[in-house]
Amino acid sequence: MFTNNRSKSKGTAKRSHIASEDRAVSAATKDNVEYVQQALYQTGDLENRPIVCSAGQGCLLYLDSVCDPDKIHEFILKPLFAAGEDDPMSVITSSDVQKHTDLERAIDLMLEGYSVLHFEGGRECYVVRVPSVNNRAVEEPMNEKAIQGAHNGFIESMNVNLQLIRKQIGSRNLVVRRYRLGKMTKSDASIVYLNDLADPKLVDEIDRKIKAIDADNLMNAYMILEYVENQSFSPFPQILQTERPDRTIGNLLEGRIAFLMEGTPTALIVPVSFFVFYQSPDDYNSRTLAGTFIRLLRLFSFFIAIMLPAYYIAVVSFHYEVIPKEVFYQIKGSVAKIPYPPILEALFMELAIELLREAGMRLPAPIGQSIGIVGGLVIGDAVVRVGLVSYPMIIVVALTAIASFVVPSHEMSYSVRLLRFPLMLSAAFLGFQGIVFSLMAILVHLCILESFGRPYFAPLAPMRLKDWKDSLMRLPFWMLNERPMESHSQKLIQESNRQKGGAKR
């Protein structure tokens, strides 16, 4: 059940009678065409175009679903018909022309957007890159909007994403390592880092983990997470996901490493700490006091989101003495009408909020807004009038939901939403003692958790006061003269903060 994506599991699908070994190009064009058709299982998008030109008689094979007909005409057919008896390698105007004697290698390249040209009597074929490119425009990501600063984001093309990074980092130390992942999907991926900043041991570790992935299906970067992260069952994410180039560049300049993959408009950043998930580009595009206040407000929202429902349950169930007398009688009068204990009331409301949130995300935008209004106003008021939920619980759940929306990272928001449920159960059974024990367990887990061998809860555990100026707070740029210790950068001292040029994360 847990290894169904491993390539070592035996499949039952019918295998091709064409072996995947090397196959030399035949001198007869007809034999080559038949071999390609059988190797691709007589697929309907395979095009076979006969060609007669000064270079000889042959055929052009390509998959019309991944190749651009205009490029084929402009780069291959037009030069061939206009030229004399020259070598096709010198006539074809495409920037990527290869000569192969292995037909199996040519077939693999056809799946990537190449066309195969063969002339009768030749023992080699010409492979020309003519891919069909359909990229959406570079625009700001919907889930990481910034009030100030850059408004561009990654798209599904890895080359475009690399261009966005190199456009702002003009250093020759920027290194890109490429990979092919997935036995069946064969997806292009790459890691990006600054050679003079990133830890060489960390680069080698990530390279080893990526090469060790043995799976058939790796369609996007999100599937890589569980193969490379240290603890997949931890509630806290150990890899930062971002669709913003400025946030990615800021982390690269601190010595971290970014992972990009074709078809995914997201960069995976490693290693990271808990406080990185609460940083936003707006922190660096505003004044120091404003950026520090907003960051501290986000960190405070973490405690509200996981503790407020549990605190309310513990007070109502065990600790009435902490409530002022003026408020005590009002809460008691509202709670006394509810026929079941506070834990069931809280679970009912929290699950209802999660259902409304998911419904609003999956539906089109106008309908999603209507669902939110109906769920928040109509249903909320109805359950109170019927006597299923008390008014204080409505306030608690609303504040908890608002606090969870403050988190700038979507992965950390999911973690916050999950953690509140065990705290609610602990509060229902043990009151304040249960909350304290649960918080201690979370704190211990944060202290021992690591992100690629780096402490996850730095700079609090281990304590490093110098890193507080860009984690718990945001001091002026001229005071940020050291990179964070948890990234293990080769150069902790920054020569000049002006080299960062704009938003950091």
N, C-alpha and C positions, 0 to 999 in steps of 0.2 A: 504493500500500500504506500510505503514511504519512498520507494525507489522506482515508481512507474515511469519516471522521466529519464532513467539511466539507459544509455545505449546498450549496456551489456545484457539487458533483458531480451529474451528471444521473441521476435515478432512473428506473426502468423501471416503477414501480407505476402502476396505472390511476388516472388523476386523475378527480376529481368533475366532472360537467358543471355544477355550481353554481359560479359565479365567487365569488372571495373579495372582490369589491368591495362597496361599500355597497348595501344593499337596503332600501328604505323599507317600513315596515309597511303592509300592505294593509288596507283597511277590512273586507274579508271574512275572517272567522276561518278558513274552510276553506282559502283560499289560503295563509295564514300557516302552517297546520299542514302542508300538503303541502310547502311550501318547507323547513320545518325537518326533516321526515322525509327528504327528498332530500339535504339538506345533511349529515345524519348517517348517510347510507347505510342507511336503514331499520333502525337499530340496535334490538335487542330490549329494551333497558332504557329506551326512551323511553316515557313515560306521557302520555296525552292524556285529561284529565278534563273533560267538559263542565260548565259552571257556569251556573245560572240564579238570580239574586238581584235585589235591588232596584236594583242598579247596572246591570243589563242581562244579556244573554245572551252567554256567551263560553266560553273554554276555558282550562285551566291545563296547561302543558307543563313537564315536568321529567324528569330522569334519576334513576330510583329507585336506581341504584347509588351515587350521590354525594349524594343529598338525603335528609333525615330526614322520614318521613311524619308523625310526631308534631308536628314543627315546622310542617309545612304545614297541618295541621289547627288548631293552636293560633294561629299567626300570621296565616294567610290565610283559610281557610275559615270558621272560627268567627266572626271579626270581620265578614266580609262578609255572612254570613247573619243576623247579629244587628243590623246597622246599617241605617239608612234609605237614602235616595238621596244619600249623601255621596260625596265624592271618595275613591276607593280609597287614594290616597296618605295621607289622614288617618285611614283606618280600619285599614289593615294595621298590626299592632303590632310587626313586625320592626324591628330597629335599622338595617337596611340595605335601603332601598327606593329604587329608581331608576326613572326614566321615560325610555324610549328610543324614538326614531323609526327607528332603524337596526336591522333584524332580524339582520344579521350580528353586530353587537356583542352582541345578546341571546343569540345562539347560543354565542358565545365564553364568556359568563358562565354559561351552563348547564353547561358543562364544569367549572366551578369550584364548583358546588353551588348555583346560583341556579335559581329557577323563574320561568317567563314566564307572565304573566297578560294576556290580551287580550279585550276586549269588542267585540261586533259593532258595526261602524260607526265604530270609533275608528281614528285614524291613529297611535296610539302604544300601546306595551305597557308593563306594569309588571313590573319585574324585582326579585325578592325573594330575599334570601340565606337559605337554609335548609339548610346543609350537614350531612351526617352525619359526626359526629366520633367516631373510635375511637382514643383515645390510651391508651398503656400508662402505668402508674403511674411516678412519678418515683422512681428508685431508684439506688443506687450502681453505677457502671459496673463490669463484671466485670474489665476489663483495666487499671483505674486505682484499685485499692482503696487506701484510706488507713487507717492504724491509729487515728489520732486526727483530730479535725476533722469537717467536714461529710460526710455520707454520701448526698448527692443527686447526680444526674447529669442530663445532657441526654437528651431523648427525641426522637422523630421529628417532633414538632410545633415549628415555628419560633417560633410565638407563645408557647408554653409556655417555650421556652428564653429568649426575650427577657424574659419575666416573671421568670424566675429571676435574670437579670442585673439588671433594674431593682429587684428586691426588695432587693438589697444595695447598689446604687448609686442613691441618691435624688437625684443631682445633675441639674439641668436641662441641664447640658452634655453629657449622654449623648445621642448622635445616632445615629439609625438611618436608613440609606439602603436603599431596596428596589429589586429588579431582577426582571425576568422573563427567564429563560435557557432557551435551546433552542427551535429553531423548531417542533419537534414536541412535546417534553415540556412546555414552558412552565412551568418550575419556578420557584417563588418563592424568592428569596434576598435577603440583606441584609448590609451591613457595619455594624459597631457600633464606635464610638470616642467618646472624650471630646474635645469640641471645644476645650477649653482646654489639652489635653495633646498630642494627636496632631499630627504634622507635617502642615500643609496640603498641602505638595508630595507627601507620601506618599499622602495621601487622594486627591488628584487622579490620581496615577499608578495606584493600584489601581482607581479608578473608570474610568479610561480603558481599562485592561486588561480589566476585566470587560465593559464595553460593546463592546469589540472582538472578543469571542468570537463566532465564527460557526460554529455547529454545530447539528445537528438533535437530537442526543441528549445531554442533560446531566441525568442522573437523580439524581446525588448530588454532594456537595461534593468527594469524592475525585477526580472527573473534572476539577474546576476546577484542581487542583494543577498539572497539566502545561501548562495554558494560561497561567498567571500566573507560575510560578516562573522564575527566571533561567536555570538550567542543569538541564534535565531529565535529562541523562545523568550528572550528578554522583552518586557513591555516597552523598553526605550529603544528608539532607532539609533544605530551606531554609524549610519552613513547618511550624510546630508544630501537631499535631492533638491535641485533648484533648476528653474528654467530661465534664470536671468544671467546674461553674460557678465554683468558688472559684479554680481555676487561670486561667480565662479572665478573671475580674474582676481578679486580681492583675496580669495582663499589660496590661489596659486602663488600670489606674492607673499603669502605667509609660510610657504614651504609645503603646502598640501598638494594632493594629487587629484586630478579630475578624470572621471571615466565617462566616455561618450560612446554612443552606439547608433548605428544607422536605423532610422525608423522611430527613434525615441527623442522627443524634444526636451530631454532632461540630462543634466550632468550630475553624476554621483561624486561627492567630495569625501575624501578620507585623508587623515584621521580627523575626527571631530570630537568636541566635548559637549556636555549638556547645554552650556550657555550659548553655543553657536546657533542652536535652533531658535533662540530668542533674540537673535540679532536680525536687523532688517536694514536694507539700503537707506531707508529714510533716516536712520540714526546718524548716518554719515553725511546726509544732505541737509541737515539742520544744525542749529547752534548746539554748543556743548550741553548747556543746562537742559534744553528741550530734549535732546537725544538721551541724556541720562535719565530724565524723568520718565520718558516713555518706556525705556528699557526696564527700569525698576517696576513700572506699572505692569509690564508683561510678566515679570517674574512673580509679582504679587498675585497676578491672576492665576498662576499655576496652583498656588495654595487654595485659592477660592474655588477653583474648578474641581479639585479632588477632595476638599475637606468640608465645604459648606453643607452639602446634604448630610454627611456623616455627623457633623456637629449638631445640626438641627435634630436628627434622630436621637442622638445621645442626650440632648437637653430635654426633649419631650418625654423620653422613655425613662431616664434615670436622674437627671440633674436639674430639676426645676429651680433649685436655689440660686443658680447663676443668673436667672432672669429677674430684672427689676419688677417690683410688685405692680407698678402701673401697667406694664406690658404682660405680666403673668396672667392676670385675669382675662385679658383679651384673647391671648393665645389659648388658654384653657377652655374658654367658651367656644372657640372655633374647632379645637381638636376633639372636644367631648362629643361632637355630633358625628364623628367618623366612626363607622362600625368595625374597623380593623386596625391593627397596630401601625405605627408610623413607617416601619420598614416596607410594608406592602404598599402603603400610600406613595412612598418615595420611589420604589421600583416601578410602580405603575406610571408615574409621571415621567420618570427618566426614560423609560422605554418608549413612551408616547412621543417625547421630544426627539428621540433618535429616529423613530419612524417618520416623523414630520421632516426631519432634516434630510433623510435619505430620499423621501418622496420629492422634496423640493429640488434636490440635486439631479434626479433622474428625469424629471419632467422638463419640457421647454420653459424658458425663462418667464413668460407671462403667466403660464399655468402654475409654475413653481411659486411665484410670489402670491398668487391667489390661495394656494394651499397653505402657505405660511400664515396669511391673514386669517383664514378660516380656522386653522388649528390653534392659533394663538389667542384669538378673540372669542369665537363662537364656542369651540369645544371647551376651552379653558373656563369660560364663564358657566357653561352648562354643567360641567362636572362639579363645580363648587355649589351651584344651586341645588343639584340633586343630592349632595351630601357625600360624594365619593372622595373628594379632596378638600382640604382646608385652604383658606386664603394664605396663611403663612407658607404652606408648601408651594403654592403657586409662585410666591415671591422668591423662595429659595431656588426652585428649579429655573426660574427665569434668570436670576443672577448667575447661576452656575453655567447655563448655556451661553450667556454673554461672555463670561470669563474664558470659556473654552474657545470662543471665536477670536480672542485677542492673539492667540499663538500664531506667529507668522509662518510656521512650518506645518504643513499638512500632516506629516508623519507624527510629529509630537502632539498634534491635536488629537489624533486617534489614541495615543498613549494616555493622555489626560482623561479622555472619555472612558477608557477601560479601567483606569486605576480607581475611579470613584466608587465602583461597585464593590470591590472587596473592603474598602473603608466603610461603606454603608453597612455591610454585613457585620463587620467588627464592632461598629458602634451599636448596632442593634442587640448584640449579645453581651458586650462588656462595657459599653458606655465610653467615657473618656479614656479608660485604660485600653480598650480595644483600638481607639484611634492612635494612641501613643505607640502601642506595639506595632501597628501597621506602618506608621511613619518611620519607626526605627528600622523595620525590615526594608522599607524603600531606601532609606539612607544607607544602610549597609550594602544593599545591592548596587547603588550608585557608586559607592566608594570602591567596590571590588570590580566593577565593570570596566572593560577596556575596549578601545576602538583601535584595532590593529596594534596592540601592544602599548597604546598610550592611555593614560588615566582618563576615564570618561568624565569624572567630576572635578577635574582641574579647572580653575586654580584653587578650589576649596579643599580638595583631597587629591594629591598633596597640596598643602597650603603654599601659595606663592603670591605674596601681596603685590608684586610688580605687575602681574597679569590682571589684577582687578581693574586697572584703568581702562581696559578694553573688553571686559567681560560683564561684570556686574554694573559698570558705569561706562560712560564714553567721555574721556577727557579730551582736551584739544589735541589736534593732530601734531603740534610741535612737541607734545609730551609723549607721544607714542613712538618712542625711539627704540623699542625692542619688540621683536616678534614673540608671539605666545610660546611658552615652553612646551606645551603638549604637542605641537606640530613637529618638534625635533628638527627645526630648520638648521641648515648648515651655517647660516649667518643669523644669529639672534639680534645683533645690532644692525639697525637700519641706517644706511649712510645718509639718507635724506628722505623725509616723509613726502616730499613733493614728487618723488618718483612714482608713487602710487597713482597719481593722476585721477582724481574723482572718487566715486564711491568705492568703499572697500568690500562691503558685503551687503 
